[in-house]
Structure formats: structure tokens, C-alpha cells
Amino acid sequence: MIATKGYAAQNAETDLAPWNFERREVGPHDVQFEILFCGVCHSDLHQIKNDWFPGIFPMVPGHEIVGRVIKVGDHVKKFKVGDLAGTGCMVDSCQVCENCKQDLEQYCLEGNTQTYNGLERDGKTPTYGGYSDSIVVREEFVLHVSDKLNLAAVAPLLCAGITTYSPLRHWKVGKGHKLAVLGLGGLGHMAVKFGVAFGAEVTVLSTSPKKEEDAKKLGAHHFVVTTDPEQIKAAKGTFDFILDTVSAEHDFNMYLSLLRTNGTHICVGVPPKPAEIAAFSLLGGRKSLAGSGIGGIAETQEMLDFCAENNIVSDIEMIDMKDIHTAYDRMQKGDVRYRFVIDMATL
């Protein structure tokens, strides 16, 4: 077994703290890489606090992981020692179901193996995430990372990036479309960058007027303050797509009114409570309410390659490992532009 250092929550009532644990030895199809940077996702906090479902403790969060390969198994063909590599929200799947065969491992019919707070395919060994000094992942779930980009700023692409890239690609959002990005946070700022890169006319919808300057700097063409009745009235029936990144409770019916006929509201944020949707909000304009979760491995690699070609990374703020709970507090207040990334050298 491989001795590993990390930060873990021992249960849902305790803070993260240093914890030593063991990872499996590198098997014939595995890649081990030293973790250099790990992004901080809002879901990390949700999961260590059992906000969504009972967790597996001790829990080592982190699924926006980048680093350098330090060992490969005998049968590994795509990676060698010294390569830059990354791993996102999943580290395995059944690989044989209908969805996996279509490169949709995120929708594995047997359930994919989450990078942390999950179980390996044996159904009993817990997975531990990127708030640690190294990780061992089967080759098929390791991603190539370009050396052209700021490695720390690449880390959030493994969740925030692919979570917004995938639905925009699936619904073929691009030139001629009016895209509204609801919420300007870790997910939202990436949605703006991708929407603009794909050629869409992008509007940011936000409750915070002070974010307008940032939205424009990110490339957004327009900005709507959603607490202003006049601005909402003017925006009604104008968007082809709304990409909803908000993880707090909000009025879906009001936002559905902003869609054109045949418009689609795509959910990628995860509010804590189910939303109430009036049937007339959908019937009046043949509107669709949809959802999307991360992306498959092939699509995630496509996204990373697209980012390398177009010089797209996340806007980040680097933190030391010991400051994770201060970062969580700030994240809950929306006080981050726009993703915290842990320098794992500070572990």
C-alpha cells in the first residue's frame, strides 16, 4: 500500500484536519500522480456536511486534481512518468453498459465511481480525493493536461469547466444563439468563457449588481440584475438557453419566463431543496427544463484540448491547505473570484 498524506473530515460535525491513510499499490492499468493543485468545489463542503446524502467517513474531498505522473502500471500506454495529468469527478465506471460505451461514463447505468465519498468497484473500498499528496487512478480515467496553461488554473476545469462545457456542446449552443448564464461563480464564470468562445451572445443573470464589471471583463455582452423588476420585464422571452449554475433556492418559474418559444433551461447547479415548477411555465412556449452532469472522459479531454488551443483557464485564488475552512466560509458568501485552488505543496 502507498502511504498518503491528506486532509479529511472524520465525520459531518468535525472540521477538516491532517490525516494519514493508504492508497492501493499501482496495478498494471493504473497511473499514480503527485497532486500539485486541487480546486475547491462547493460540493466539497456539501458532502463533508452530509447536505445531500450520508457520507463515507473519514472523507478526503477534492475532485479538481492536477499533477505530475510518478509511476505507471506495466500495461499503461497513454501516460509515462513526468507527464502532466488530471482527474475529475470520477475514477472508474463499469465501462460495459450502454452509456459507458457511448463515452457517457458520468451516466454509467451501474453508477460511476466518484473520486471521493464513493466506493471502488468492489463495493467496499472507500475512495479518497484530491486534498492529498498523491492519487492512484486507472488509466482510462486519467486526463492529459497541456503544459501551455497555468497548471493551477487548469484544476477547476476538471469540474467547473466540464460541467458547463458539456451542456453547451450537447445543446449545440453557439453563433446565432442568445445564452443567459444564471449566477456568476465558479461554474458561471466558466460558462461565460465557453459561451463567448462558442460564438453565442451571452448575458449574465445575477442578483448582485456589483458583478456586472466582472461579467463584462469575462466577455459577457449583457448583464441583467434579477432583483430589478424593470430589467426582468425587458428580458422576458429573449433567450434561447439559460444555463443555471445556482446552488441556492431560486424561482424557476420566473427564469423560465425569460426563454423564447422552444427555449431550454439547463440546470447544472444543485439547490438543497426541490424546486416548484408550474406546468404553465413550460406549456406557454413549449419550453424545456433539463439537467446535465459533468461530462464523459472523452469529452473532458476534448474540453481540456479546446482550452489549451484557446487559452482558457479558470480565474483562481490560491490558498494554503490550512486555510480551507476560511475559503469555505468565503465561498458560501460568494467572496471568491472565481475558484479557490489549494497549493498542495502546503499540505
N, C-alpha and C positions, 0 to 999 in steps of 0.2 A: 504494500500500500504506500501511497505518496503522502508524506506529512505536509499539511497545508495550513497556512495562517489565514484567518478571516475575521469578519465582524458578524456577529449573529445576535438574534433575539432568542432568548431561552424560552420565552412564552409571550403571549399577547399583551402582558402587563409590564414587561421589562423593556428597557432601552437596549439598543444595540451595544455590544461590547466585544472586546477581543475574544476569539475562540479558536482553539486549535482542533483540527479534525483531519480525517484521512480521505483521500480520493483513491479510486481504483488505479491499479497499475495500467500502463499504456498497453492496450491489446493490439492485435495485428491490424485492426482497422481504425485505430484511434489516433488522435492528434492531441498533444499536450502543448499548451502555450502559456507563457508567462503573461499575466494580466498587467498591462501598463496603465490602462484607464478604464473606468466603468461609469457610465451615465447613471443619473439618479432619476428614476421614473416615478410618477405619482402612484403607480400601482405597487411600488416597493412599500410605501407607507401603508396603503390599504391592506396589503397582505400580512405584514407583521402585526397589524392591529386586528386581524380577523374581520375586516369590514365586509368582505364578500362571502367568505365561507371559512370553516375551521381550517387552520393552517397546520403544517407539519413542522414541529419544533424539535430541536433548535433550527432556526431558519436563517440562512445566509442569502440576503436578497441580491438583486443585480442581474439584469439581462440585456445590458447595452455594453458589451465586452469587447475590447480590442487589446491586442498584444503581439508578442513575437513567439513563433514556434520554437520549442526547445527539445521536442522529441516526437518522433512519428513511429507508428507501428510498421511491421515488416511488409504489409500489403497496401500501405498508403501510397497513392500515386499522384495526388494533386498538390501535396504540400511537402516541403522539406525544411529542415532546421534553418532558422534565420528568417523565414518568410513572415510578413505581417499577416495577421489573421483576426477574425472576429467571430463572435457568436451572439445570436439574438435571443428571442424569447423561447426557443425550443431547441432541444438537443437530441431528439430522436422521435420516431413515429413507427407505425407498423410497416410502412413502406410497400405494402402489397394491396391495400384497399383501393377502391375506385378513385378516391380523392388523391391519395398519395401518388398513384400512377399518373395523375394529371398535374403533378408538381403543386398540389394543394395540401401539403403536409400539415398546414395550420388547421385544416378541417379534417384531419385523419379520423376515419369512422370509428377507430378503436381508441381515439384520444391520443394526441401527441404528448410527448414527454416534455414538460415545462423545465426551463433551465434551473429554476428553483421552486421550492414549495410544491414539488411533484415527486413522482416515483419513477424509477427506471423501469425498463420493460419487464423486469422480473416481478414488478408489482409490490416490492417491499423495501427496496433501497432508496432512501431519500436523495433528491438532487439538491445541490448547493450552488449558489450563484456567484456573481462576479465581484462581490465585496470580499475578495480573497486574492491570494498572490499567484495562483495558477489554476487551470481547469483542464480536464480531460474530456474530449468530445469526439464522437465517431466522425470520421472524415466527411460523410455526406452532409453534416450539419455545421461544418466549419466554412467560413467565407473568406475569400481573398480580399485584402484591403490594399488600396493603392498607396504608394509612398509619395504621391504628388500632393496629398492633402494633409492638413494638420490632424495628426492621429487622434488627439484628444477630442477634437470637434467632430470626428467621424463616429465616435462611440454612440451618440444618441440616434444616429441613422439606423441602428440595428433595431430600434423600436419606434421612436417618434417618426423617423424617416419612412420606414416601410409601412407603417400604419396609415400614413397619409398618401404615400406614393401608390400603393396597391389599389385603393378605390378610384383614384383619379385615372389610373390606367384601365381598370376594369370597365368604368363607365365612359372611357374614351374622351375624357374632358380635355379640351384644347381650343384651338383657334375657332372663333365664332361663338364660343360659349361664355355665358356670364356665370361666374363661380363666386359664391359667397362662402367665406371661411368664418365659422362661428366660434369665437374665442381665439385670443392671441396669446397662447402659452407655448409649452414645449411642442405640442402637436401642431397648434395653429400656425406657428411661425414657419414650420417646415411645409405646411400645406400652402402657404402663400408663396414660398420659394418655388415649389414644384408647379403650382398653378400658373405662375408667371412664366416659368421655363417652358411649359407646355403650350403657351400662347393664349391662355384664357384671359378674359377681362375679370380681374379679381377685386372683390370688395370684402373688407373685414367688417364683421358684425361684432360689436363689443359693448359691454356696459360701461366701459372706462374711457372717457374722452381723452385722457392723458396718453392713451396708447396710439393715438392717430399718427403722431410723428414717427413712431417706430414702424407702424404698418406701412407708411409711405416709403421709409428707408428700406424696408424689406422688399419693396416692389409693388405693393398693393396700389391699385388705381383709384380706389374709393374707400371711404370709411363711413360707417353708419353707427351712431350711438343708439343702442337699442332701448335705452330708457327715455328717449326723446320721441313722443308720440308723432310729431310732425315728420321726423326723419323716417320713422317706421311707415307712416302713411305714404310717403313718397316712394318707398321701396317696395310696396306691395305689388306682387305679380311680375317681378322683374328678373328673377334668377332662374337659370336652367338647373343649377345644382346648389345645394347647401351642404358643405362638409362640416359636420357638427362635432367639434372636438371637446365640448364642455363636459366635465365630470361632476358638475353640481346640478341640482334641480333647476329646470327651466321650462318655460311654456312652449311645448312643441307646436301647439295649435297656432300660436302667433307666428312662429317661424315658417310653418307650412303656408301661411297666407302670403309669404314673400315670394313663393315659387310661381313661375309661369305654368300654363297648362302643360301637362306631361312632365312637370319638374320632379326632381328626386332629392329628397332629404336623406343624407347618408350619415349614419351615426358611427363614430369611432371612439367617442368619449363614453365613459361608463358612470352615469349618475347612481347614487346609492339607492334610490327608490324607483320603482316602475313609473313610467310616465302615463298620464291620461290623455288619450288621443280621441278626439271627437271624429266620428265617421265622416261628418260633413267636411272636415278639414282635408280629407283625402278625396271625397266624391266631387267636390267643387273644383274641378280642373284635372281630374284623372291623375292625381299626384301619387307619388310613391314614397314610402318610408322604408329605408333599407339600412343595413349594417354591414360592416366589414371588419375583419380581424387580421392584423399584421399582414403577412404575405408568405408565400412558399419560398423555399430556399433558392430556386432558380430566379424567381422574381426579385428576391432580396439582393442576389448577386447582380442582377440587371440594374437595380437601383444604385448599388454601390459603384458600378461602372459608369452609369449615367452621371452620378455626382462627380466622379473623377474627371470625366470629359467636360463637364460644365462648371467645375469649380464651386460645387455646392456642398456646404457643411452646415452643421448647427451653430447657432450663436450660443456660446457657453460661458460659464463662470466656473473656474477651477476651485476645488476645495480640498482640504486635507480630510483624511478618513475620520479623525476625531471630531470634526465639525459637522458630521452627518445630521445630527438632530437639530442643530441650528438651521441647516439647509432645509430640513423637513418643515420646520416652523415657517421659514420664509416662503417655501413653496406653497404652503397652504394659504398664505396671504397674497399669493401672486407676485411675490417680490423676487423674481428671477428673470433675467433676460438672456436666454430663454430656457436653458437647461444647465443644471449643475452636473459637473463631471468630477469624479474622485481621482486624484492623482494617487495611484496605488503604491507609489514609492513611499507614501506617508503611512502605510499600514503598520 
